[in-house]
């Protein structure tokens, strides 16, 4: 029997919604410095497929990895965790 790999999930904030059915999501993570042992933030930007255009700038969203959808999109929006405060 082969074991299926669990798909990666991330939680981030939508920083761009100008494309149709696509979003840019920024995911922050903490990294430990190898010498000074101090933690600092690093941000990664992911292009995410949003089929129904339900997310907006400032929303906290959960994304999950998928097969390549386009040249840059390899993630799909799973759900909106928290709507942006207007």
C-alpha positions as CSV (number, residue, x, y, z in Angstrom):
1,X,0.0,0.0,0.0
2,X,1.3,3.4,-0.9
3,X,0.8,6.3,1.6
4,X,-0.7,9.4,0.2
5,X,1.1,12.7,1.1
6,X,-0.9,15.3,3.0
7,X,-1.3,18.5,1.0
8,X,0.4,21.6,2.5
9,X,-1.8,24.3,3.8
10,X,-0.9,27.9,4.7
11,X,-2.7,30.9,6.3
12,X,-2.0,34.3,4.9
13,X,-3.4,37.7,4.0
14,X,-4.6,38.7,0.6
15,X,-2.5,41.6,-0.7
16,X,-3.8,41.8,-4.3
17,X,-7.2,41.0,-5.9
18,X,-6.8,42.8,-9.2
19,X,-6.8,39.6,-11.3
20,X,-9.9,37.7,-12.2
21,X,-10.1,34.4,-10.3
22,X,-6.6,35.0,-8.8
23,X,-5.2,36.4,-5.7
24,X,-1.8,37.2,-4.3
25,X,-1.4,36.0,-0.7
26,X,1.4,37.0,1.7
27,X,2.4,34.3,4.2
28,X,4.6,35.3,7.2
29,X,6.8,32.8,9.0
30,X,9.4,33.0,11.8
31,X,13.0,32.0,11.0
32,X,15.8,31.5,13.6
33,X,19.1,33.2,12.8
34,X,21.8,30.5,12.7
35,X,24.4,32.5,14.6
36,X,22.5,34.9,16.9
37,X,19.5,32.5,17.6
38,X,17.1,35.4,17.2
39,X,13.8,34.9,15.4
40,X,12.8,37.3,12.6
41,X,9.9,37.4,10.1
42,X,10.1,36.4,6.5
43,X,7.3,36.9,4.0
44,X,6.4,34.7,1.0
45,X,4.0,35.7,-1.8
46,X,1.9,33.0,-3.4
47,X,-0.4,33.3,-6.4
48,X,-3.7,31.6,-5.5
49,X,-6.6,30.4,-7.6
50,X,-10.0,31.8,-6.3
51,X,-12.6,30.4,-8.6
52,X,-15.6,32.4,-7.2
53,X,-13.7,35.7,-6.5
54,X,-14.9,35.6,-2.8
55,X,-11.8,37.1,-1.2
56,X,-10.7,40.7,-1.0
57,X,-7.6,42.7,0.0
58,X,-7.0,42.3,3.7
59,X,-8.8,39.0,4.2
60,X,-7.1,36.2,6.1
61,X,-7.4,33.1,4.0
62,X,-6.4,29.4,4.1
63,X,-4.8,28.1,1.0
64,X,-3.9,24.6,-0.1
65,X,-1.3,23.3,-2.6
66,X,-2.6,21.9,-5.9
67,X,-1.4,20.9,-9.3
68,X,0.0,23.7,-11.5
69,X,-3.0,25.8,-12.7
70,X,-0.9,28.4,-14.7
71,X,2.7,29.5,-15.0
72,X,2.7,30.9,-11.4
73,X,-0.4,29.5,-9.7
74,X,0.1,26.3,-7.6
75,X,-2.2,27.1,-4.7
76,X,-6.0,27.1,-4.3
77,X,-8.1,29.1,-1.9
78,X,-9.8,26.7,0.6
79,X,-11.7,29.2,2.7
80,X,-11.8,32.8,4.0
81,X,-10.9,32.6,7.7
82,X,-11.5,36.2,8.6
83,X,-13.0,39.1,6.5
84,X,-11.1,42.3,6.3
85,X,-12.2,45.2,8.6
86,X,-13.6,47.9,6.4
